[in-house]
Amino acid sequence: MIKILEHWHNVVAKQIYTVFQNSYKIEAKLIGTQNFPPLFRSVQDIEHANSQFYGYFEDNSLAAVVEIVINGSQLEIDSFTVDPKYFRKGIANKLLHFVLSEIDYSKAVVETAVANTPAINLYKKQGFVEFKRWTPSHGIEKLAMSIEAN
């Protein structure tokens, strides 16, 4: 089941934080860094975020989280995580498909580390194409991908 998450509630923010931490620790290892900015995000940061969060629940447990911002007609995917306990079950694909089909947008964009092949493959499967590469000050090479609405 997919539903919007009321991230301003401390209990919900803690659930999101836990999924983020569990997932981003795996991603940090995958891309070979210990200095991974998403791991430094706090429960309070989540509570005060000006974004929307959607969660995928399996057996009443929060299994995946997507964080989005609508900027005009552009959909920005700011965070997308699956708890490692739920890897390889197609949950990321279902959650991404939900967001892309239920949110009104003309263009959707996402950024990820160049070394994050699983995420890149997921986005490509949904039709995203790369349009930019760069290395921010933290040193992790990134790429940006986009898709136009159908």
N, CA, C and O atoms as a DFTB+ gen file, in Angstrom:
600 C
 N C O
     1  1       0.842      -1.176       0.000
     2  2       0.000       0.000       0.000
     3  2       0.889       1.240       0.000
     4  3       1.894       1.294       0.708
     5  1       0.510       2.229      -0.796
     6  2       1.252       3.482      -0.888
     7  2       0.377       4.596      -0.334
     8  3      -0.802       4.698      -0.673
     9  1       0.959       5.428       0.520
    10  2       0.192       6.564       1.040
    11  2       1.118       7.734       1.348
    12  3       2.328       7.574       1.510
    13  1       0.510       8.918       1.423
    14  2       1.270      10.104       1.764
    15  2       1.654      10.017       3.242
    16  3       0.886       9.531       4.072
    17  1       2.846      10.494       3.546
    18  2       3.346      10.426       4.926
    19  2       3.303      11.809       5.562
    20  3       3.767      12.784       4.971
    21  1       2.754      11.891       6.745
    22  2       2.677      13.152       7.487
    23  2       3.988      13.343       8.246
    24  3       4.067      13.130       9.456
    25  1       5.006      13.751       7.500
    26  2       6.383      13.796       8.009
    27  2       6.595      14.801       9.136
    28  3       7.607      14.730       9.833
    29  1       5.683      15.720       9.327
    30  2       5.800      16.710      10.396
    31  2       5.520      16.103      11.774
    32  3       5.832      16.716      12.795
    33  1       4.936      14.907      11.805
    34  2       4.736      14.197      13.071
    35  2       6.023      13.455      13.425
    36  3       6.589      12.755      12.585
    37  1       6.473      13.604      14.635
    38  2       7.752      13.041      15.057
    39  2       7.831      11.537      14.837
    40  3       8.861      11.035      14.388
    41  1       6.776      10.821      15.142
    42  2       6.781       9.357      14.981
    43  2       6.984       8.983      13.513
    44  3       7.742       8.064      13.204
    45  1       6.316       9.685      12.621
    46  2       6.438       9.414      11.183
    47  2       7.830       9.821      10.695
    48  3       8.459       9.095       9.925
    49  1       8.304      10.980      11.144
    50  2       9.648      11.434      10.753
    51  2      10.703      10.418      11.194
    52  3      11.672      10.179      10.472
    53  1      10.526       9.829      12.352
    54  2      11.473       8.807      12.827
    55  2      11.436       7.565      11.942
    56  3      12.473       6.954      11.687
    57  1      10.243       7.188      11.471
    58  2      10.139       6.038      10.569
    59  2      10.863       6.335       9.254
    60  3      11.604       5.496       8.742
    61  1      10.643       7.527       8.719
    62  2      11.318       7.926       7.479
    63  2      12.823       7.936       7.697
    64  3      13.580       7.424       6.872
    65  1      13.253       8.517       8.806
    66  2      14.678       8.597       9.141
    67  2      15.302       7.196       9.168
    68  3      16.397       6.993       8.644
    69  1      14.615       6.251       9.770
    70  2      15.136       4.881       9.866
    71  2      15.311       4.265       8.482
    72  3      16.341       3.649       8.205
    73  1      14.319       4.423       7.612
    74  2      14.439       3.889       6.245
    75  2      15.593       4.585       5.535
    76  3      16.399       3.932       4.871
    77  1      15.678       5.915       5.672
    78  2      16.778       6.658       5.052
    79  2      18.130       6.133       5.523
    80  3      19.003       5.848       4.703
    81  1      18.309       6.003       6.825
    82  2      19.595       5.568       7.368
    83  2      19.951       4.162       6.880
    84  3      21.075       3.915       6.444
    85  1      18.990       3.252       6.956
    86  2      19.251       1.872       6.528
    87  2      19.645       1.806       5.057
    88  3      20.574       1.088       4.687
    89  1      18.940       2.550       4.231
    90  2      19.197       2.528       2.795
    91  2      20.461       3.290       2.422
    92  3      21.274       2.804       1.637
    93  1      20.625       4.485       2.985
    94  2      21.768       5.317       2.608
    95  2      23.103       4.746       3.098
    96  3      24.146       5.039       2.513
    97  1      23.084       3.948       4.146
    98  2      24.326       3.268       4.565
    99  2      24.776       2.286       3.481
   100  3      25.967       2.171       3.190
   101  1      23.816       1.588       2.894
   102  2      24.129       0.655       1.798
   103  2      24.617       1.438       0.582
   104  3      25.592       1.046      -0.059
   105  1      23.942       2.546       0.262
   106  2      24.345       3.345      -0.896
   107  2      25.742       3.927      -0.705
   108  3      26.533       3.961      -1.648
   109  1      26.052       4.385       0.507
   110  2      27.387       4.941       0.779
   111  2      28.467       3.887       0.525
   112  3      29.513       4.190      -0.048
   113  1      28.210       2.652       0.954
   114  2      29.168       1.574       0.684
   115  2      29.279       1.307      -0.814
   116  3      30.375       1.110      -1.337
   117  1      28.141       1.303      -1.498
   118  2      28.100       1.039      -2.932
   119  2      28.944       2.052      -3.709
   120  3      29.648       1.690      -4.652
   121  1      28.869       3.306      -3.310
   122  2      29.607       4.334      -4.042
   123  2      30.980       4.602      -3.437
   124  3      31.744       5.417      -3.954
   125  1      31.291       3.912      -2.342
   126  2      32.638       3.963      -1.784
   127  2      32.975       5.223      -1.008
   128  3      34.076       5.759      -1.135
   129  1      32.027       5.701      -0.202
   130  2      32.307       6.888       0.609
   131  2      31.740       6.740       2.008
   132  3      30.761       6.026       2.227
   133  1      32.366       7.424       2.949
   134  2      31.816       7.525       4.306
   135  2      31.215       8.911       4.517
   136  3      30.414       9.119       5.427
   137  1      31.607       9.847       3.671
   138  2      31.118      11.217       3.754
   139  2      29.943      11.375       2.795
   140  3      30.070      12.005       1.744
   141  1      28.795      10.797       3.165
   142  2      27.625      10.777       2.303
   143  2      26.562      11.710       2.881
   144  3      25.925      11.365       3.876
   145  1      26.357      12.883       2.281
   146  2      25.474      13.904       2.848
   147  2      24.087      13.431       3.295
   148  3      23.628      13.879       4.346
   149  1      23.389      12.547       2.558
   150  2      22.065      12.134       3.039
   151  2      22.085      11.457       4.421
   152  3      21.077      11.478       5.128
   153  1      23.200      10.870       4.803
   154  2      23.284      10.228       6.120
   155  2      23.307      11.238       7.263
   156  3      23.075      10.878       8.417
   157  1      23.585      12.492       6.946
   158  2      23.678      13.510       7.991
   159  2      22.350      14.202       8.261
   160  3      22.273      15.089       9.111
   161  1      21.329      13.813       7.562
   162  2      20.008      14.413       7.738
   163  2      19.376      13.906       9.026
   164  3      19.422      12.709       9.312
   165  1      18.785      14.808       9.807
   166  2      18.219      14.447      11.110
   167  2      16.701      14.264      11.032
   168  3      16.067      14.608      10.035
   169  1      16.140      13.717      12.106
   170  2      14.686      13.590      12.226
   171  2      14.052      14.973      12.133
   172  3      13.018      15.146      11.488
   173  1      14.675      15.955      12.779
   174  2      14.150      17.324      12.756
   175  2      14.172      17.898      11.334
   176  3      13.253      18.616      10.941
   177  1      15.212      17.584      10.569
   178  2      15.265      18.038       9.175
   179  2      14.066      17.483       8.393
   180  3      13.460      18.186       7.584
   181  1      13.746      16.247       8.643
   182  2      12.614      15.611       7.958
   183  2      11.306      16.253       8.394
   184  3      10.446      16.541       7.561
   185  1      11.152      16.478       9.694
   186  2       9.927      17.100      10.214
   187  2       9.679      18.474       9.593
   188  3       8.531      18.846       9.348
   189  1      10.741      19.223       9.341
   190  2      10.617      20.596       8.856
   191  2      10.772      20.727       7.339
   192  3      10.817      21.842       6.819
   193  1      10.852      19.626       6.638
   194  2      11.035      19.654       5.188
   195  2       9.819      20.269       4.495
   196  3       8.680      20.060       4.911
   197  1      10.080      21.026       3.439
   198  2       9.018      21.623       2.627
   199  2       8.733      20.754       1.410
   200  3       8.516      21.265       0.311
   201  1       8.733      19.480       1.602
   202  2       8.516      18.531       0.520
   203  2       7.403      17.573       0.921
   204  3       6.911      17.609       2.049
   205  1       7.017      16.719      -0.014
   206  2       6.014      15.694       0.252
   207  2       6.706      14.340       0.290
   208  3       7.643      14.085      -0.467
   209  1       6.240      13.490       1.167
   210  2       6.782      12.144       1.301
   211  2       5.664      11.139       1.054
   212  3       4.549      11.284       1.553
   213  1       5.994      10.116       0.270
   214  2       5.088       8.994       0.074
   215  2       5.799       7.736       0.547
   216  3       7.004       7.576       0.355
   217  1       5.040       6.851       1.166
   218  2       5.623       5.619       1.666
   219  2       4.947       4.396       1.097
   220  3       3.746       4.396       0.826
   221  1       5.732       3.358       0.921
   222  2       5.237       2.052       0.506
   223  2       5.275       1.165       1.741
   224  3       6.326       0.980       2.355
   225  1       4.127       0.624       2.096
   226  2       4.026      -0.219       3.285
   227  2       3.863      -1.673       2.895
   228  3       3.106      -2.010       1.985
   229  1       4.582      -2.524       3.596
   230  2       4.435      -3.964       3.434
   231  2       4.293      -4.554       4.827
   232  3       5.146      -4.341       5.688
   233  1       3.220      -5.292       5.046
   234  2       2.937      -5.863       6.373
   235  2       2.961      -4.787       7.460
   236  3       3.526      -4.991       8.535
   237  1       2.338      -3.637       7.168
   238  2       2.252      -2.498       8.094
   239  2       3.598      -1.888       8.466
   240  3       3.677      -1.107       9.414
   241  1       4.640      -2.226       7.748
   242  2       5.964      -1.635       7.974
   243  2       6.309      -0.734       6.802
   244  3       6.011      -1.050       5.650
   245  1       6.946       0.401       7.112
   246  2       7.381       1.315       6.064
   247  2       8.579       0.694       5.361
   248  3       9.652       0.555       5.948
   249  1       8.390       0.322       4.101
   250  2       9.414      -0.388       3.352
   251  2      10.202       0.530       2.423
   252  3      11.363       0.258       2.119
   253  1       9.570       1.623       1.968
   254  2      10.231       2.527       1.020
   255  2       9.646       3.923       1.167
   256  3       8.498       4.101       1.573
   257  1      10.479       4.915       0.821
   258  2      10.068       6.316       0.927
   259  2      10.551       7.061      -0.311
   260  3      11.684       6.884      -0.759
   261  1       9.675       7.895      -0.854
   262  2      10.078       8.831      -1.898
   263  2       9.716      10.230      -1.398
   264  3       8.633      10.456      -0.857
   265  1      10.639      11.147      -1.591
   266  2      10.442      12.544      -1.216
   267  2      10.435      13.365      -2.493
   268  3      11.356      13.283      -3.307
   269  1       9.378      14.164      -2.658
   270  2       9.244      14.947      -3.879
   271  2       8.975      16.416      -3.572
   272  3       8.487      16.781      -2.502
   273  1       9.313      17.235      -4.551
   274  2       8.991      18.660      -4.524
   275  2       8.384      18.977      -5.880
   276  3       8.899      18.555      -6.916
   277  1       7.289      19.722      -5.869
   278  2       6.689      20.197      -7.109
   279  2       7.132      21.650      -7.256
   280  3       6.796      22.500      -6.431
   281  1       7.882      21.920      -8.306
   282  2       8.424      23.253      -8.563
   283  2       7.830      23.727      -9.886
   284  3       8.349      23.407     -10.955
   285  1       6.736      24.492      -9.811
   286  2       5.993      24.846     -11.014
   287  2       5.361      23.595     -11.575
   288  3       4.540      22.961     -10.912
   289  1       5.733      23.231     -12.795
   290  2       5.219      21.990     -13.388
   291  2       6.271      20.883     -13.372
   292  3       6.088      19.829     -13.980
   293  1       7.370      21.137     -12.672
   294  2       8.441      20.142     -12.607
   295  2       8.363      19.342     -11.308
   296  3       8.228      19.902     -10.220
   297  1       8.450      18.047     -11.449
   298  2       8.490      17.121     -10.313
   299  2       9.950      16.816     -10.015
   300  3      10.670      16.310     -10.876
   301  1      10.386      17.122      -8.805
   302  2      11.762      16.841      -8.395
   303  2      11.737      15.714      -7.371
   304  3      11.098      15.823      -6.325
   305  1      12.433      14.644      -7.684
   306  2      12.555      13.530      -6.745
   307  2      13.809      13.805      -5.926
   308  3      14.929      13.688      -6.424
   309  1      13.605      14.174      -4.658
   310  2      14.728      14.580      -3.809
   311  2      15.359      13.411      -3.058
   312  3      16.564      13.408      -2.811
   313  1      14.559      12.433      -2.701
   314  2      15.065      11.230      -2.018
   315  2      14.230      10.047      -2.475
   316  3      13.028      10.167      -2.713
   317  1      14.886       8.909      -2.591
   318  2      14.178       7.690      -2.969
   319  2      14.926       6.530      -2.330
   320  3      16.050       6.214      -2.722
   321  1      14.303       5.900      -1.350
   322  2      14.989       4.844      -0.613
   323  2      14.081       3.648      -0.362
   324  3      12.869       3.786      -0.195
   325  1      14.691       2.489      -0.342
   326  2      14.021       1.255       0.044
   327  2      14.828       0.655       1.188
   328  3      16.050       0.533       1.102
   329  1      14.141       0.286       2.249
   330  2      14.830      -0.372       3.359
   331  2      15.437      -1.673       2.834
   332  3      14.766      -2.427       2.130
   333  1      16.706      -1.944       3.172
   334  2      17.368      -3.155       2.654
   335  2      16.617      -4.459       2.925
   336  3      16.786      -5.425       2.182
   337  1      15.794      -4.505       3.968
   338  2      15.001      -5.709       4.244
   339  2      14.027      -6.010       3.107
   340  3      13.536      -7.131       2.977
   341  1      13.750      -4.983       2.276
   342  2      12.763      -5.121       1.209
   343  2      13.359      -5.000      -0.188
   344  3      12.633      -4.818      -1.165
   345  1      14.684      -5.101      -0.278
   346  2      15.335      -5.066      -1.588
   347  2      14.866      -6.245      -2.433
   348  3      14.456      -7.282      -1.912
   349  1      14.936      -6.060      -3.757
   350  2      14.701      -7.117      -4.750
   351  2      13.259      -7.640      -4.738
   352  3      13.014      -8.798      -5.078
   353  1      12.302      -6.781      -4.343
   354  2      10.892      -7.174      -4.339
   355  2      10.058      -6.337      -5.299
   356  3       8.836      -6.477      -5.337
   357  1      10.702      -5.469      -6.073
   358  2       9.973      -4.631      -7.013
   359  2       9.297      -3.419      -6.393
   360  3       8.528      -2.727      -7.059
   361  1       9.578      -3.161      -5.127
   362  2       8.926      -2.057      -4.417
   363  2       9.329      -0.706      -4.994
   364  3       8.475       0.162      -5.171
   365  1      10.597      -0.511      -5.287
   366  2      11.048       0.770      -5.834
   367  2      10.342       1.062      -7.154
   368  3       9.903       2.188      -7.390
   369  1      10.235       0.073      -7.994
   370  2       9.563       0.242      -9.278
   371  2       8.095       0.629      -9.075
   372  3       7.590       1.521      -9.756
   373  1       7.416      -0.034      -8.149
   374  2       6.004       0.263      -7.884
   375  2       5.838       1.682      -7.339
   376  3       4.929       2.402      -7.752
   377  1       6.709       2.083      -6.417
   378  2       6.603       3.417      -5.822
   379  2       6.918       4.499      -6.846
   380  3       6.229       5.518      -6.900
   381  1       7.940       4.293      -7.648
   382  2       8.280       5.268      -8.682
   383  2       7.156       5.370      -9.715
   384  3       6.791       6.472     -10.124
   385  1       6.613       4.244     -10.132
   386  2       5.496       4.243     -11.078
   387  2       4.303       5.005     -10.493
   388  3       3.649       5.770     -11.202
   389  1       4.023       4.803      -9.226
   390  2       2.920       5.504      -8.556
   391  2       3.117       7.012      -8.638
   392  3       2.210       7.742      -9.040
   393  1       4.294       7.473      -8.259
   394  2       4.563       8.911      -8.259
   395  2       4.428       9.482      -9.666
   396  3       3.812      10.529      -9.861
   397  1       5.002       8.793     -10.638
   398  2       4.967       9.299     -12.012
   399  2       3.560       9.272     -12.615
   400  3       3.266      10.048     -13.524
   401  1       2.701       8.399     -12.126
   402  2       1.351       8.317     -12.679
   403  2       0.327       9.127     -11.891
   404  3      -0.710       9.502     -12.439
   405  1       0.596       9.404     -10.620
   406  2      -0.384      10.093      -9.780
   407  2      -0.122      11.587      -9.609
   408  3      -1.037      12.328      -9.249
   409  1       1.084      12.040      -9.855
   410  2       1.435      13.449      -9.686
   411  2       1.361      14.133     -11.045
   412  3       1.812      13.581     -12.049
   413  1       0.796      15.327     -11.074
   414  2       0.693      16.086     -12.316
   415  2       1.980      16.879     -12.517
   416  3       2.339      17.705     -11.679
   417  1       2.670      16.632     -13.620
   418  2       3.937      17.304     -13.917
   419  2       4.148      17.317     -15.424
   420  3       3.533      16.541     -16.155
   421  1       5.027      18.210     -15.884
   422  2       5.405      18.193     -17.301
   423  2       6.772      17.541     -17.485
   424  3       7.050      16.937     -18.521
   425  1       7.628      17.672     -16.457
   426  2       8.956      17.073     -16.484
   427  2       9.305      16.619     -15.068
   428  3       9.020      17.319     -14.096
   429  1       9.919      15.450     -14.962
   430  2      10.395      14.949     -13.670
   431  2      11.914      14.838     -13.739
   432  3      12.469      14.421     -14.755
   433  1      12.579      15.214     -12.655
   434  2      14.037      15.140     -12.585
   435  2      14.467      14.432     -11.307
   436  3      13.773      14.453     -10.290
   437  1      15.636      13.807     -11.396
   438  2      16.217      13.121     -10.252
   439  2      17.734      13.164     -10.397
   440  3      18.263      13.219     -11.507
   441  1      18.424      13.138      -9.262
   442  2      19.888      13.080      -9.248
   443  2      20.305      11.872      -8.428
   444  3      19.638      11.496      -7.464
   445  1      21.424      11.267      -8.829
   446  2      21.983      10.165      -8.054
   447  2      23.481      10.088      -8.330
   448  3      23.997      10.737      -9.240
   449  1      24.154       9.296      -7.539
   450  2      25.586       9.090      -7.747
   451  2      25.802       8.266      -9.014
   452  3      25.045       7.339      -9.303
   453  1      26.841       8.617      -9.762
   454  2      27.177       7.884     -10.988
   455  2      27.405       6.407     -10.679
   456  3      27.116       5.547     -11.511
   457  1      27.920       6.112      -9.494
   458  2      28.213       4.730      -9.111
   459  2      26.978       3.957      -8.643
   460  3      27.070       2.755      -8.390
   461  1      25.838       4.617      -8.525
   462  2      24.630       3.954      -8.034
   463  2      23.878       3.311      -9.199
   464  3      22.805       3.766      -9.596
   465  1      24.459       2.256      -9.727
   466  2      23.887       1.549     -10.877
   467  2      22.464       1.055     -10.643
   468  3      21.638       1.190     -11.545
   469  1      22.127       0.484      -9.472
   470  2      20.740       0.033      -9.290
   471  2      19.725       1.169      -9.452
   472  3      18.678       0.976     -10.071
   473  1      20.025       2.351      -8.901
   474  2      19.101       3.477      -9.036
   475  2      19.019       3.932     -10.486
   476  3      17.929       4.184     -10.999
   477  1      20.153       4.038     -11.140
   478  2      20.173       4.465     -12.543
   479  2      19.349       3.502     -13.402
   480  3      18.581       3.936     -14.261
   481  1      19.508       2.219     -13.173
   482  2      18.735       1.228     -13.938
   483  2      17.237       1.349     -13.666
   484  3      16.425       1.208     -14.580
   485  1      16.875       1.610     -12.418
   486  2      15.463       1.803     -12.063
   487  2      14.882       2.985     -12.834
   488  3      13.811       2.876     -13.431
   489  1      15.589       4.109     -12.818
   490  2      15.093       5.295     -13.506
   491  2      15.027       5.073     -15.011
   492  3      14.071       5.503     -15.657
   493  1      16.028       4.408     -15.578
   494  2      16.009       4.115     -17.013
   495  2      14.812       3.243     -17.376
   496  3      14.191       3.433     -18.422
   497  1      14.490       2.284     -16.507
   498  2      13.360       1.386     -16.752
   499  2      12.048       2.173     -16.869
   500  3      11.136       1.773     -17.592
   501  1      11.971       3.292     -16.148
   502  2      10.765       4.124     -16.197
   503  2      10.829       5.172     -17.310
   504  3       9.873       5.921     -17.510
   505  1      11.959       5.228     -18.040
   506  2      12.062       6.140     -19.169
   507  2      12.921       7.373     -18.945
   508  3      13.015       8.223     -19.830
   509  1      13.539       7.486     -17.800
   510  2      14.424       8.627     -17.527
   511  2      15.667       8.531     -18.411
   512  3      16.147       7.439     -18.717
   513  1      16.178       9.702     -18.814
   514  2      17.423       9.764     -19.581
   515  2      18.370      10.768     -18.907
   516  3      17.947      11.780     -18.349
   517  1      19.639      10.450     -18.981
   518  2      20.658      11.317     -18.382
   519  2      20.791      12.605     -19.178
   520  3      20.762      12.594     -20.408
   521  1      20.941      13.742     -18.447
   522  2      21.172      15.006     -19.139
   523  2      22.317      15.823     -18.561
   524  3      22.643      16.880     -19.101
   525  1      22.942      15.358     -17.464
   526  2      24.013      16.151     -16.858
   527  2      24.844      15.284     -15.922
   528  3      24.324      14.387     -15.259
   529  1      26.168      15.571     -15.877
   530  2      27.092      14.957     -14.903
   531  2      27.947      16.059     -14.308
   532  3      28.302      17.021     -14.990
   533  1      28.274      15.915     -13.033
   534  2      29.135      16.875     -12.342
   535  2      29.633      16.274     -11.033
   536  3      29.135      15.246     -10.574
   537  1      30.609      16.926     -10.452
   538  2      31.135      16.514      -9.147
   539  2      31.002      17.685      -8.180
   540  3      31.735      18.667      -8.297
   541  1      30.073      17.594      -7.224
   542  2      29.917      18.654      -6.230
   543  2      31.101      18.688      -5.255
   544  3      32.005      17.856      -5.329
   545  1      31.078      19.651      -4.355
   546  2      32.192      19.853      -3.426
   547  2      32.462      18.646      -2.530
   548  3      33.590      18.473      -2.069
   549  1      31.452      17.804      -2.270
   550  2      31.681      16.626      -1.423
   551  2      32.435      15.524      -2.159
   552  3      32.851      14.543      -1.542
   553  1      32.616      15.675      -3.481
   554  2      33.470      14.771      -4.232
   555  2      32.821      13.541      -4.821
   556  3      33.504      12.738      -5.457
   557  1      31.510      13.362      -4.630
   558  2      30.820      12.197      -5.180
   559  2      30.258      12.580      -6.552
   560  3      29.387      13.443      -6.654
   561  1      30.771      11.922      -7.614
   562  2      30.305      12.246      -8.960
   563  2      28.818      11.898      -9.089
   564  3      28.385      10.809      -8.713
   565  1      28.053      12.845      -9.627
   566  2      26.610      12.684      -9.737
   567  2      26.161      12.812     -11.186
   568  3      26.877      13.321     -12.049
   569  1      24.955      12.332     -11.412
   570  2      24.310      12.557     -12.686
   571  2      22.863      12.946     -12.435
   572  3      22.282      12.607     -11.405
   573  1      22.296      13.662     -13.390
   574  2      20.891      14.046     -13.332
   575  2      20.184      13.394     -14.505
   576  3      20.735      13.263     -15.599
   577  1      18.943      12.988     -14.245
   578  2      18.129      12.321     -15.257
   579  2      16.763      12.985     -15.276
   580  3      16.323      13.563     -14.282
   581  1      16.102      12.893     -16.416
   582  2      14.761      13.473     -16.510
   583  2      13.867      12.630     -17.409
   584  3      14.314      11.769     -18.167
   585  1      12.586      12.926     -17.280
   586  2      11.577      12.299     -18.137
   587  2      10.477      13.346     -18.355
   588  3      10.122      14.095     -17.445
   589  1       9.957      13.377     -19.565
   590  2       8.830      14.252     -19.879
   591  2       7.539      13.485     -19.595
   592  3       7.480      12.268     -19.771
   593  1       6.516      14.201     -19.157
   594  2       5.225      13.573     -18.902
   595  2       4.608      13.082     -20.201
   596  3       4.828      13.668     -21.261
   597  1       3.845      12.020     -20.119
   598  2       3.172      11.466     -21.311
   599  2       1.944      12.262     -21.647
   600  3       1.251      11.948     -22.614
